[in-house]
Amino acid sequence: MRKKHKIDMLAFERVIGVFASITTQEDMRKFMNELLTAGEMRDLTLRWLLLERLVKGETQRKIAEDLQISLCKITRGSKILKQKDSVTARVLKSERL
């Protein structure tokens, strides 16, 4: 059985600092490719795609069907976008997809 590791918050803060210090898209792309597995990149981009589609006003059922993911994942994304202080919502809405 795999052990579920707790989040080391000090390490998490260091990672956030590294993300915030990267200033070019090229460096961020390389960093992400070095840091993440193909599965982690797939999961991250899938989450981003569903958030983009929610912001565009697509229905949760349509997104679930098209992306072949559960409604639970989409509901989580919807809750994130509805939060008053959501950075994700602010970023996506500023992009005007």
N, C-alpha and C positions, 0 to 999 in steps of 0.2 A: 504494500500500500504506500502511495506517495504521501510524504509529509507536506502539510499546508504551512507555508512559512508566513510569519507575521511581517508586516511592512516595517522596515527599519526607517523611521521617520527622519533620522539624521542623514542617512544615505539618500533618501527621497529628496530632501532639501538640497543636497549637493547636486543631484541630477537636475533639479529645477534650475539651479544656478548655471549649470552647463548649458542647458537649453536656452536660457535667457542671454547667455554670452555669445551664442552663435549668431553671426550677423549676415551671412549670405545664404541664399537658397542652395547653392552648390555645396557649401560646407554642411548644411543641415541634412541634405540628401545623403551625403557620404556618411555622416555620423549615424543617421537612422539605419542605413544599410549595414553599418558595422555593428550596431547595437542590437538590432531586432532580427529575429528569425523570419523566414518567409511567412510562416503562419501568423506571427505577431503583426507583420505588416499587412497581411490580408485582413486580419481582424480589425486593425486600426482603420484601414481604408473602407471597410464595409460599414463600420460605425459612422464614419464621416459621410459616406454616401447616403445612409439612411437619414442622418441629420439634415443634409442638404435638401433631400426630397421632402422632409417634413416642413422645412422653412418655405419651400415652394408651394406648400398647401396640398400635397398629395395625401391620399387617405392611407391610414395605417395598413389596412388590408391589402391595398394595391402594392405598397412598398414590400410588405411581407411576402406577397406572391412573387413579385418581380425579383427580389433579392434572395428568395428562398430562405427566409429567417423567421423566427418566431415573433408573434405579436408582443411577447414580453420584452424582447430587445427593443422593439420600436416604442413601446410604452415608456421604457426607461429614457430613451432619447427625447420623447415628447415631454416628460417631466423636467428634464434638464433645460429644455428650451422655454418652459413656462416659468422657471425660477426668475424672480425679480432681478437678481444680480448675476445672471448667467453670462459668463464671458463667452461661452460657446455661441449663445444666441446673438450676442452683440457682434461677434466676429462674422458669423454667417450672414446676418442681416446687412452688415456693411459691405459684404462682397456682392450683394444683389445678384445672385446666381441667375 
